[in-house]
Amino acid sequence: MKITILAILAICLCSLSLSAQNNYAVKGMVTDTASRVKLPNTTICILNAKDSIMYKYTYAIDNGLFAINGLPQGKFLLLVSYPDYVDYVEEFTLDATHPTHDFGNVNMQLKSKLLMEVMIKGEIRAIKIKGDTTEFNPKAYVIQPNDKVEDLLKQLPGMTIDKDGKITANGVKVGKVLVDGEEFFGDDPTLVTKNLRADMVESVQLYDKKSDQAAFTGIDDGEKTRTINIKLKEDKKSGVFGKLEGGIGTNGYYQSQAIFNKFKAKYKLSVYGSVANNGKIGLGEDDEDKLGMTNIGQMDDETFRSYSDEDDGWDGKYYGAGQPWARNAGIHFDSKMNADKASINTNYKLRSMDVTGVTTTTSQQSLTSGIINNHSAQTYDKSSFRQKLDAMYQFRPDTSSNFKIGADATLRNSKTDDNYITSTDNGSNVVLNRSNRTNTNNNDQKLVNVNGLYTHKFKTPGRTFSLNLGTSYDENHSIGYVNSETDFFNPLGALDSIVEVHQLKTTAATHMVINSNATYSEPLSKTFAIIFNYGLGVNNAHADTRSYDKGPTGQYDVFNSTFSNNYNFNQLSNQLGAVFNYKKGKALVNFGTKAFAVDFKQVDEYTGIVYKRSFINWAPQASYQYKFSLQKSFKAEYSGRTTQPSLEQIQPIRVNTDPLFITLGNPDLKASFTNRFNVSYNTYGVVSGQSFNVSGSYAFTTAGIANNTITNTSTGKSTTQFINLDKTSSNYFIWTGFNRKIKPIDINGYFTNIFCVCLI
């Protein structure tokens, strides 16, 4: 008992001691030096004197007064900032004899007054904090002639850029790079960082951009995109500039690039072009097509695509294998009109890509019935030509309403010619099969997307309404040939049988999606709000895939019904949801759910078989976020998701492009449900450039859909089928990252660690 009482007493004394260590404070009043006018909303920052890392911050209230409590003892810097005023900096110490430091009147001086009286020379302040925005001054960094924005960003604390031009700021991927707050060549960051000169930049702003919905409603949903805004110098917003470069290397390698820009106050015009065969495929643009705008429900266009993608199609992208010959060109134009109430943003992009190469693969399967060794050599020749035009028009008739209309159109042709030579043997080096097959495909695609958005803010803050209408149309036509010969051997190594495939395959497919979504937000109190949404979606598709065998005359004119299909697909989706939002102080809580009611009908035009399904998908969500300061935050999230089996898993279209790999359907397949929990903690020092990030997730799935593959060790042939797991499967993921600027050698040092486990 005595030991217990002593332990409790020690803990209490420890708690009192810890509390006392953080019981120091500062206070004061911010005023104008000349007029003695109180300056409200002034930013007050407490920095560690040793490394200038921010510890706490606040804002002065209406009468200019400020106070910060809960500080530890030590040496600090007081930094006071206010627009158009010179920054105020003072060093101070907190200890047992001075637990509170009263700065009295902090007198701020206008920059204009200061410049009229005396010229001050000194070190340029590299970083400034304005609310939630960190602003970097390029004058504090070394900018060489012809440096691009990318070269400037590499010098900023906490910034890293990989070989592909992707930017990470304080451990978080940068999703957008804006120019004077506007998108430049769409949302591709590298077209800004590699296009604009560094000496044109007035400042670089780093902040977490709220989601479009949060920015519109004023209700913080916790969704943020790390964003960099490049603010140009006033004298650089008008003018003509560009870049021309080229090079020739050994073995016939070459690279060339040209960029032209013409800027004025109200518009920007940019043109670029590049040609290379050394692996440089352009300016880093992402050609991902967004088909279907805002699809509603779980069964989307990917369900339909499984009908028409049985041939080895190519998306026209380079993934690092083979030698690419890339030609790129693009034009960008944006302008503001009607006293900045209206704006237009247009882009035209063209890309031509050829890739040739050889890939060899060796793999081994350890099965209960024996060992299977697979050997494959692939030679390929691929080409793609793509052009895309998009435009966005926005009109703001008043401060409460906004109209936005966007459209894009894409034409693409891709050709592939693949040859595979494969062999399979067992653990005793006995050959089981050999195969030689060639797949060719020529595909033409047309894509059109149109989207309209209307938003309106009512007089009551937080009460808003928005309506989104969108449609997309996709048309595909392809023709290809499959020619293969597979030899199967008996256990003694003698030829047992030969399977040959010689077929012509054609595909004609169309796909149309129409979506609508209405959202209404209502503030229930100063800290509590609710967001309702309803959406209606229509998804119609038709795919006619035909196979023709080679006839006696050598022509591909014998119709093969086994590997042909003609499907019509119609889907109707209704979405209804409500999300509650609570925000008070530094804490933010979101919770709610969405429900998707989906009905679809599939008709096999060859057999007349009608397949119908109706289901409801639930999507519950909840999150808690606490922001200790601008540079330190904690977030915990939960989400639930229903995954319906796709038609490809239930009733796959029979394909014979690879006779050694057979897929079976499973009409008894059920939906699975996944619960996921995510936790993350992030902190970084603005001045030191030091950041630490840790995140983790845990998920468990009931009735999970998994691929069950059975390999015949006698023939080497594999049969696969999707099944529902009997047991609950789970996995967890942990990631940590540390980054710090190493000043003596002026480089960023970083450490990352990833740990992932999957349990069934």
C-alpha positions in Angstrom: 0.0 0.0 0.0 2.9 2.4 0.9 4.5 1.7 -2.4 1.2 2.4 -4.3 0.7 5.7 -2.5 4.3 6.8 -3.2 3.9 5.9 -6.9 0.7 7.9 -7.2 2.3 10.8 -5.4 5.3 10.6 -7.8 3.0 10.6 -10.8 1.1 13.6 -9.5 4.4 15.5 -8.9 5.5 14.6 -12.4 2.3 15.8 -13.9 2.6 19.1 -12.0 6.1 19.4 -13.2 5.2 18.8 -16.8 2.3 21.3 -16.5 4.6 23.9 -15.1 7.1 23.4 -17.9 4.5 24.6 -20.4 2.9 27.3 -18.3 4.8 30.3 -19.8 3.2 33.0 -21.8 3.6 36.2 -23.9 1.3 39.2 -24.5 1.3 42.6 -26.0 -0.5 45.1 -28.2 0.2 45.9 -31.9 0.0 49.5 -33.0 1.0 51.8 -35.9 4.2 53.7 -35.0 3.0 57.1 -36.4 -0.7 57.1 -35.8 -0.9 54.8 -32.8 -3.8 53.1 -34.4 -4.4 49.6 -33.1 -3.8 46.9 -35.8 -6.2 43.9 -35.5 -5.7 40.5 -37.2 -1.9 40.9 -37.1 -0.1 37.6 -37.4 1.9 36.8 -34.2 4.4 33.9 -34.5 6.6 32.4 -31.8 9.8 30.9 -33.3 12.6 28.8 -31.6 15.6 31.1 -31.5 18.0 28.2 -32.3 16.5 27.1 -35.7 13.6 29.6 -36.3 11.1 26.7 -36.4 7.6 28.0 -35.6 6.3 26.8 -32.2 2.9 28.7 -32.0 1.0 31.5 -33.7 -2.1 33.6 -33.2 -3.8 36.7 -34.5 -4.3 40.0 -32.7 -7.9 40.8 -31.7 -9.9 44.0 -32.6 -8.0 46.2 -30.2 -4.6 44.9 -31.3 -4.1 42.8 -28.2 -2.6 39.4 -28.4 -1.6 36.6 -25.9 -0.1 33.1 -26.3 -0.2 30.7 -23.4 1.2 27.2 -22.9 4.8 28.0 -23.9 7.8 26.1 -22.6 10.9 27.8 -21.1 13.7 28.7 -23.5 14.9 31.3 -26.0 12.5 32.4 -28.6 11.9 35.0 -31.4 8.7 37.1 -31.7 7.7 37.7 -35.4 4.9 40.1 -36.1 3.6 40.5 -39.7 1.0 42.8 -41.2 0.3 43.7 -44.8 2.2 46.9 -46.0 4.2 47.0 -42.7 7.8 46.0 -42.0 8.1 42.7 -40.1 8.8 43.2 -36.4 11.3 40.7 -34.8 12.5 40.6 -31.2 14.3 37.9 -29.2 13.2 37.0 -25.7 13.7 34.4 -23.0 11.2 32.5 -20.8 12.4 30.9 -17.5 11.3 30.4 -13.9 12.1 34.1 -13.1 10.4 35.4 -16.2 7.4 33.1 -16.8 5.5 35.9 -18.7 7.0 38.3 -21.2 4.9 41.5 -21.8 6.0 43.2 -25.0 3.8 46.2 -24.3 3.2 48.2 -27.5 4.7 46.5 -30.5 5.1 49.5 -32.9 4.8 48.6 -36.6 6.2 50.9 -39.3 4.7 51.3 -42.8 7.1 50.2 -45.6 6.4 53.4 -47.5 7.4 55.6 -44.5 10.5 53.5 -43.9 11.7 53.8 -47.5 11.1 57.6 -47.5 13.4 58.0 -44.5 16.3 55.6 -44.9 17.6 52.8 -47.1 18.0 49.5 -45.2 20.4 46.8 -46.5 20.4 43.4 -45.1 19.6 39.7 -45.6 16.4 39.2 -47.6 13.7 37.4 -45.7 13.3 34.1 -47.5 10.0 32.9 -46.0 6.8 34.7 -44.9 3.7 33.1 -43.4 0.3 34.6 -44.3 -2.5 32.7 -42.6 -2.4 29.2 -44.0 0.0 30.1 -46.8 3.8 29.8 -46.8 5.3 32.3 -49.2 8.9 32.0 -50.5 10.8 35.0 -51.9 12.9 34.0 -54.9 15.3 36.8 -54.3 16.7 34.9 -51.3 17.8 32.0 -53.6 20.4 31.6 -56.4 18.8 31.9 -59.8 21.1 31.3 -62.8 20.4 32.6 -66.3 17.9 30.5 -68.1 16.8 28.6 -64.9 13.3 27.3 -65.0 10.7 27.4 -62.2 11.7 23.8 -61.5 15.3 24.9 -60.7 13.9 27.4 -58.2 11.6 25.0 -56.5 14.4 22.5 -55.9 16.1 25.1 -53.6 13.1 25.8 -51.4 13.0 24.1 -48.0 11.0 20.9 -47.9 10.7 20.7 -51.7 11.8 17.7 -53.7 11.4 17.0 -57.5 11.9 13.5 -59.0 13.2 12.7 -62.5 9.7 12.8 -63.9 9.1 16.3 -62.6 6.7 15.3 -59.8 6.9 17.6 -56.8 6.7 16.8 -53.1 6.4 19.5 -50.5 7.0 18.5 -46.9 6.3 14.9 -47.6 3.0 15.5 -49.5 2.6 15.2 -53.2 1.8 18.5 -55.0 -1.4 18.1 -57.0 -1.6 21.5 -58.6 0.7 24.2 -59.8 -1.1 27.5 -60.7 0.1 30.6 -62.4 -1.4 33.7 -60.8 -4.1 31.5 -59.4 -5.1 30.1 -62.8 -4.5 26.7 -64.3 -1.9 26.6 -67.1 -2.2 23.9 -69.8 -4.9 22.1 -67.7 -3.8 20.7 -64.4 -0.3 19.4 -65.5 2.3 20.8 -63.0 5.3 20.1 -65.2 4.1 22.3 -68.0 4.6 25.2 -65.6 7.8 24.2 -63.9 9.6 23.3 -67.1 8.1 26.1 -69.2 8.4 29.4 -67.3 11.6 31.1 -66.4 12.6 31.4 -62.7 13.5 35.1 -63.1 9.8 35.9 -63.9 8.6 34.8 -60.5 7.7 37.4 -57.8 6.9 34.8 -55.2 6.1 31.1 -54.7 3.1 30.3 -52.5 2.5 26.9 -50.9 -0.8 26.0 -49.3 -3.4 23.3 -49.0 -6.2 24.1 -51.4 -9.6 23.2 -50.2 -11.8 21.0 -52.3 -14.1 22.7 -54.8 -17.1 21.9 -52.7 -15.5 23.3 -49.5 -14.4 26.4 -51.3 -17.9 26.9 -52.6 -20.0 26.1 -49.5 -17.5 27.5 -47.0 -17.9 24.2 -45.1 -14.5 22.6 -44.5 -14.7 18.9 -45.5 -11.1 18.2 -44.6 -10.2 17.3 -48.2 -7.1 19.3 -49.3 -4.8 19.4 -52.3 -1.2 20.6 -51.8 -0.9 23.5 -54.2 1.8 25.8 -55.5 0.9 29.2 -56.9 3.5 30.9 -59.0 3.0 34.7 -58.8 4.6 36.5 -61.7 6.3 39.9 -61.5 4.1 42.7 -62.9 6.6 43.5 -65.6 6.8 39.9 -66.6 3.0 39.5 -67.1 3.3 41.2 -70.5 5.9 40.2 -73.0 7.3 37.5 -75.3 9.7 34.8 -74.3 10.6 31.2 -75.2 13.2 28.5 -75.3 14.9 26.5 -78.1 17.1 23.5 -77.3 18.4 20.4 -79.0 21.0 17.7 -78.9 22.4 14.8 -80.8 24.1 11.8 -79.2 25.8 8.6 -80.2 23.9 5.7 -81.8 21.5 8.0 -83.5 19.9 9.4 -80.3 18.5 13.0 -80.4 16.3 15.4 -78.5 14.8 18.8 -79.3 12.3 21.2 -77.8 10.8 24.6 -78.6 8.6 26.8 -76.3 7.0 30.1 -77.1 5.0 32.3 -74.7 3.2 35.6 -75.1 1.7 37.1 -72.0 -0.4 40.1 -71.4 -2.4 41.4 -68.5 -5.7 39.7 -69.6 -4.5 36.7 -71.6 -1.7 34.1 -72.0 -0.7 32.3 -75.2 1.8 29.4 -75.1 3.0 27.0 -77.8 5.4 24.1 -77.3 6.7 21.2 -79.4 9.3 18.4 -78.8 10.8 15.5 -80.7 13.0 12.9 -79.1 14.0 9.2 -79.2 16.2 9.1 -76.1 13.4 8.4 -73.5 12.2 12.0 -73.1 8.6 11.7 -74.1 7.6 15.4 -73.7 7.0 17.8 -71.0 5.6 15.3 -68.5 2.0 15.7 -69.3 -0.5 13.1 -68.2 -2.8 11.9 -71.0 -5.3 10.1 -68.7 -8.7 10.4 -70.3 -11.5 11.0 -67.9 -14.5 9.1 -69.4 -17.9 9.5 -68.0 -17.3 12.7 -66.0 -18.8 11.9 -62.6 -20.0 8.3 -62.7 -22.5 7.3 -60.1 -22.6 3.9 -58.6 -20.2 0.9 -58.6 -20.9 -0.5 -62.0 -19.4 2.1 -64.4 -17.8 2.2 -67.8 -15.1 -0.3 -66.8 -17.9 -2.9 -66.8 -18.6 -2.1 -70.4 -14.9 -1.9 -71.4 -14.4 -5.5 -70.6 -16.4 -6.4 -73.7 -14.3 -4.6 -76.2 -10.7 -4.8 -74.7 -10.1 -8.5 -75.3 -7.3 -7.6 -77.8 -4.0 -6.3 -76.4 -4.8 -2.6 -76.9 -2.4 0.2 -76.1 -3.2 3.5 -74.3 -0.4 5.4 -76.1 1.7 5.9 -72.9 5.3 5.0 -72.3 6.0 3.0 -69.2 9.8 2.8 -69.4 10.2 -0.4 -71.5 11.5 -0.3 -75.0 12.8 2.6 -77.0 10.3 5.4 -77.6 10.1 7.9 -80.5 7.9 10.7 -79.2 6.5 13.8 -80.9 4.5 16.3 -78.9 2.9 19.7 -79.6 0.4 21.9 -77.7 -1.2 25.3 -77.7 -2.7 27.0 -74.6 -4.8 30.2 -74.5 -6.7 31.8 -71.6 -8.3 35.2 -71.3 -10.4 37.2 -68.9 -13.3 39.3 -70.2 -16.1 41.5 -69.2 -14.4 43.1 -66.2 -13.0 39.7 -65.1 -16.6 38.4 -64.8 -16.0 35.9 -67.6 -12.9 33.8 -68.5 -12.0 31.2 -71.1 -9.3 28.5 -70.9 -8.5 26.3 -74.0 -5.8 23.7 -74.8 -5.0 21.7 -77.9 -2.5 18.8 -77.4 -1.0 16.4 -80.0 1.1 13.4 -79.3 2.6 10.7 -81.6 4.4 7.8 -80.0 6.2 4.7 -81.4 7.7 2.1 -79.1 9.7 -1.0 -80.0 11.4 -3.4 -77.8 12.0 -6.9 -76.5 10.9 -8.3 -73.1 12.0 -11.6 -71.6 10.4 -13.0 -68.5 11.2 -16.1 -66.4 9.0 -17.1 -63.5 8.5 -20.1 -61.2 5.4 -21.5 -59.5 5.8 -23.7 -56.5 2.6 -25.7 -56.3 1.6 -28.6 -54.0 1.6 -30.9 -57.0 5.0 -29.7 -58.3 7.1 -26.9 -59.8 6.3 -25.0 -63.0 8.8 -22.9 -64.8 7.6 -20.3 -67.3 9.8 -18.7 -70.0 8.6 -15.9 -72.3 10.2 -13.7 -74.9 8.1 -10.8 -76.3 8.9 -8.5 -79.2 6.6 -5.6 -79.7 6.1 -2.7 -82.1 3.5 -0.1 -81.0 2.4 3.2 -82.3 -0.2 5.8 -81.2 -1.4 9.1 -82.6 -3.6 11.3 -80.3 -5.0 14.8 -80.5 -7.2 16.5 -77.9 -9.0 19.8 -77.8 -10.6 21.1 -74.6 -12.2 24.4 -73.5 -13.6 25.8 -70.3 -15.8 28.9 -70.1 -16.8 30.5 -66.8 -19.2 33.4 -66.1 -19.9 35.1 -62.8 -23.0 37.3 -63.2 -22.7 38.4 -59.5 -20.9 37.5 -56.3 -23.5 34.8 -55.5 -23.8 32.8 -58.7 -21.4 31.1 -61.1 -21.7 29.2 -64.4 -19.1 26.9 -65.8 -19.2 25.0 -69.0 -16.5 22.6 -70.2 -16.0 20.4 -73.2 -13.3 18.2 -74.7 -12.9 16.0 -77.7 -10.3 13.4 -78.4 -9.3 11.4 -81.5 -6.9 8.5 -81.1 -5.5 5.7 -83.3 -3.2 3.0 -81.9 -1.6 0.0 -83.5 0.1 -2.9 -81.9 2.1 -5.9 -83.2 3.2 -8.3 -80.5 5.0 -11.7 -80.9 5.3 -14.1 -78.0 7.5 -17.2 -77.8 6.8 -19.2 -74.6 7.7 -22.5 -73.0 6.8 -24.3 -69.8 8.7 -27.1 -68.1 8.5 -28.8 -64.7 11.0 -29.2 -61.9 12.7 -32.0 -63.8 13.3 -29.8 -66.9 10.7 -31.8 -68.9 9.0 -29.5 -71.4 5.3 -29.4 -71.0 4.4 -27.0 -73.8 5.7 -24.5 -76.3 3.8 -21.7 -77.9 4.4 -19.1 -80.7 1.7 -16.5 -81.1 1.2 -13.1 -82.8 -1.4 -10.5 -81.9 -2.0 -7.5 -84.0 -4.6 -4.7 -83.4 -5.6 -1.5 -85.1 -7.9 0.7 -83.0 -9.7 4.0 -83.7 -11.3 5.9 -80.8 -13.5 9.0 -80.5 -14.2 10.7 -77.2 -16.5 13.6 -76.4 -17.2 15.0 -72.9 -19.5 18.0 -72.0 -20.1 19.2 -68.5 -22.0 22.1 -67.0 -22.0 23.4 -63.4 -24.2 26.0 -61.8 -23.5 27.2 -58.2 -25.4 29.7 -56.1 -24.7 31.1 -52.6 -27.7 32.4 -50.5 -27.5 35.3 -48.1 -27.1 33.0 -45.1 -23.4 32.0 -44.9 -23.0 28.3 -45.7 -26.4 27.9 -47.4 -25.6 26.9 -51.0 -27.0 25.0 -54.0 -25.2 23.5 -57.0 -26.3 21.5 -60.0 -23.9 19.5 -62.2 -24.9 18.0 -65.6 -22.6 16.0 -67.7 -22.5 13.7 -70.6 -19.8 11.7 -72.5 -19.7 9.7 -75.7 -17.1 7.1 -76.6 -16.9 5.2 -79.9 -14.4 2.4 -80.7 -13.6 0.5 -83.8 -10.9 -2.1 -84.0 -9.6 -4.9 -86.2 -6.9 -7.4 -85.3 -5.5 -10.8 -86.0 -4.7 -13.7 -83.6 -2.4 -16.4 -84.9 -0.9 -19.0 -82.5 0.4 -22.5 -82.4 0.7 -24.3 -79.0 2.4 -27.7 -78.8 1.7 -29.9 -75.7 4.1 -32.7 -74.7 3.5 -35.9 -72.7 5.5 -36.8 -69.5 8.1 -38.5 -71.7 8.8 -35.4 -73.7 7.0 -36.6 -76.9 4.6 -34.3 -78.8 1.1 -35.1 -77.6 -1.1 -32.5 -79.4 -1.1 -29.2 -81.3 -3.7 -26.4 -80.8 -3.8 -23.7 -83.5 -5.7 -20.5 -83.6 -6.0 -18.3 -86.7 -8.7 -15.7 -86.4 -9.7 -12.2 -87.5 -11.3 -10.1 -84.7 -13.4 -6.9 -85.1 -15.0 -4.7 -82.5 -17.6 -1.9 -82.9 -18.5 -0.3 -79.6 -20.3 2.8 -78.4 -20.8 4.1 -74.9 -22.8 7.0 -73.6 -23.1 8.3 -70.0 -25.4 11.0 -68.7 -25.0 12.2 -65.1 -26.6 14.8 -62.9 -25.9 15.7 -59.3 -27.6 18.3 -57.1 -26.0 19.4 -53.8 -27.6 21.5 -51.0 -25.7 22.7 -47.9 -27.4 24.1 -44.8 -25.7 25.5 -41.6 -27.5 24.3 -38.5 -25.3 26.5 -36.2 -22.0 28.3 -36.3 -20.2 25.0 -35.8 -22.5 22.4 -37.3 -23.7 22.0 -40.9 -25.2 19.3 -43.2 -24.7 18.6 -46.9 -27.4 16.8 -48.9 -26.8 15.4 -52.4 -28.9 13.5 -55.0 -27.7 12.2 -58.3 -29.2 10.4 -61.3 -27.1 8.6 -63.9 -27.8 6.8 -67.1 -25.2 4.5 -68.6 -25.9 2.9 -72.0 -23.4 0.8 -74.1 -23.3 -1.5 -77.1 -20.4 -3.8 -78.0 -20.3 -6.0 -81.1 -17.2 -8.3 -81.1 -16.9 -10.8 -84.0 -14.3 -13.5 -84.7 -13.7 -15.1 -88.1 -11.7 -18.3 -88.7 -9.5 -18.8 -91.7 -11.4 -20.7 -94.3 -10.3 -23.2 -97.0 -9.4 -20.4 -99.4 -7.0 -18.8 -96.8 -9.4 -15.9 -96.2 -10.8 -15.0 -92.7 -14.4 -15.5 -93.7 -15.8 -18.3 -91.4 -17.8 -16.8 -88.6 -17.0 -18.2 -85.1 -19.9 -17.8 -82.8 -18.1 -19.2 -79.8 -15.7 -16.3 -79.6 -18.1 -13.6 -80.8 -20.7 -11.6 -78.9 -23.1 -8.7 -79.3 -24.2 -7.1 -76.1 -26.4 -4.2 -75.1 -26.0 -2.8 -71.7 -28.3 -0.3 -69.9 -27.8 1.0 -66.3 -29.8 3.4 -64.2 -28.2 4.8 -61.0 -29.8 6.8 -58.1 -27.5 8.3 -55.5 -28.7 9.8 -52.2 -26.5 11.0 -49.4 -26.0 13.2 -46.4 -22.8 14.3 -44.7 -22.6 16.2 -41.4 -19.8 18.6 -40.6 -18.7 19.9 -37.2 -15.9 22.4 -36.8 -14.8 24.2 -33.7 -11.4 25.7 -33.0 -8.7 23.5 -34.3 -10.9 20.3 -34.6 -12.9 19.2 -37.6 -15.4 16.2 -37.6 -17.2 14.8 -40.7 -19.6 11.9 -40.8 -22.4 10.6 -43.0 -23.1 8.1 -45.8 -24.1 7.8 -49.4 -26.3 5.1 -50.9 -26.2 4.0 -54.6 -29.2 2.2 -56.0 -28.2 0.6 -59.3 -30.4 -1.3 -61.8 -28.9 -2.7 -65.0 -29.9 -4.9 -67.8 -27.7 -6.8 -70.2 -29.0 -8.4 -73.4 -27.0 -10.9 -75.5 -28.2 -10.2 -79.0 -26.9 -13.5 -80.3 -28.7 -15.8 -77.9 -31.5 -13.5 -76.6 -30.4 -14.1 -73.0 -31.3 -11.2 -70.7 -29.3 -10.7 -67.5 -30.6 -8.3 -64.9 -29.2 -7.2 -61.6 -30.3 -4.7 -58.9 -28.2 -3.8 -55.9 -27.5 -1.0 -53.3 -24.0 0.1 -52.5 -23.4 1.8 -49.2 -20.5 4.3 -48.6 -20.4 5.4 -44.9 -17.6 7.8 -44.0 -16.3 9.6 -40.9 -13.2 11.6 -40.1 -11.6 13.6 -37.3 -8.9 16.2 -37.9 -7.0 18.3 -35.4 -4.7 21.1 -36.6 -2.2 21.9 -33.8 -0.7 24.7 -36.0 -0.2 25.6 -39.6 2.7 23.0 -39.8 1.4 20.3 -37.5 -1.8 18.2 -37.9 -3.4 14.8 -37.0 -6.1 13.1 -39.0 -8.1 9.9 -38.5 -10.6 8.5 -41.1 -13.0 5.7 -41.6 -14.7 4.7 -44.8 -16.8 1.7 -45.9 -17.3 0.5 -49.5 -19.4 -2.1 -51.2 -17.7 -3.8 -54.2 -20.1 -5.5 -56.6 -18.6 -8.1 -58.9 -18.2 -7.0 -62.4 -19.7 -8.6 -65.4 -16.3 -9.8 -66.5 -16.0 -11.7 -63.2 -19.6 -13.1 -63.3 -19.9 -13.8 -67.0 -16.6 -13.2 -68.8 -16.5 -13.0 -72.6 -14.6 -16.0 -73.9 -11.2 -15.1 -75.4 -8.6 -17.2 -77.0 -5.6 -14.8 -77.4 -3.7 -17.1 -75.0 -4.6 -20.8 -75.1 -2.5 -21.4 -72.0 -4.7 -19.1 -69.8 -8.4 -19.8 -69.5 -10.9 -17.6 -67.6 -14.2 -18.9 -66.2 -17.2 -16.9 -65.0 -18.8 -17.3 -61.6 -22.6 -16.3 -61.6 -22.8 -17.0 -57.8 -20.3 -14.3 -57.0 -21.5 -12.0 -54.2 -20.6 -8.4 -53.3 -17.9 -7.7 -50.8 -17.7 -5.0 -48.2 -14.5 -3.3 -47.0 -14.0 -1.3 -43.8 -10.9 1.0 -43.9 -9.3 3.0 -41.1 -6.5 5.6 -41.8 -4.4 7.6 -39.4 -1.8 10.3 -40.3 0.4 12.8 -38.5 2.4 15.5 -40.3 4.7 18.2 -39.0 7.3 20.4 -40.7 9.5 23.4 -40.0 9.2 26.3 -42.4 12.6 27.7 -42.0 14.6 24.6 -41.4 12.9 22.6 -44.1 12.6 19.6 -41.7 9.4 17.5 -42.1 8.2 14.3 -40.5 5.3 12.3 -41.7 3.8 9.1 -40.5 0.6 7.4 -41.7 -1.0 4.0 -41.4 -4.1 2.2 -42.5 -6.0 -1.0 -41.5 -8.7 -2.6 -43.6 -10.7 -5.8 -43.4 -13.0 -7.2 -46.1 -15.8 -9.7 -45.7 -16.7 -11.9 -48.6 -13.7 -10.6 -50.5 -13.4 -11.2 -54.2 -10.2 -13.0 -55.1 -8.7 -14.7 -58.2 -8.5 -18.5 -57.8 -6.0 -19.9 -60.3 -5.5 -23.7 -60.9 -2.5 -24.8 -62.9 -2.3 -28.2 -64.5 1.2 -29.5 -63.8 0.9 -32.0 -66.7 0.1 -29.5 -69.4 1.2 -26.1 -67.8 -2.3 -24.7 -68.7 -3.9 -22.4 -66.1 -7.6 -21.9 -65.4 -8.7 -18.9 -63.3 -12.0 -18.0 -61.7 -13.1 -15.2 -59.2 -14.5 -16.5 -55.9 -15.7 -15.1 -52.6 -13.3 -15.8 -49.7 -14.8 -17.7 -46.8 -12.7 -15.8 -44.2 -12.4 -12.2 -43.5 -9.2 -10.8 -45.1 -7.3 -7.9 -43.7 -4.2 -5.8 -44.3 -2.4 -2.9 -42.7 0.1 -0.4 -44.0 2.6 1.9 -42.2 4.6 4.6 -43.9 7.1 7.0 -42.3 9.1 9.8 -43.9 11.7 12.3 -42.7 13.2 15.1 -44.7 15.6 17.9 -43.8 17.8 20.4 -45.6 21.5 19.7 -45.1 22.8 23.2 -45.2 26.6 22.6 -45.4 26.2 20.7 -48.7 22.9 22.3 -49.7 21.0 19.2 -50.5 17.8 17.6 -49.1 18.3 14.4 -47.1 15.3 12.2 -46.6 14.4 8.8 -45.2 11.3 6.7 -45.9 10.1 3.4 -44.5 7.2 1.3 -45.8 5.7 -1.7 -44.0 2.8 -3.6 -45.5 1.1 -6.9 -44.4 -1.8 -8.8 -45.8 -3.6 -11.4 -43.7 -6.3 -13.9 -44.8 
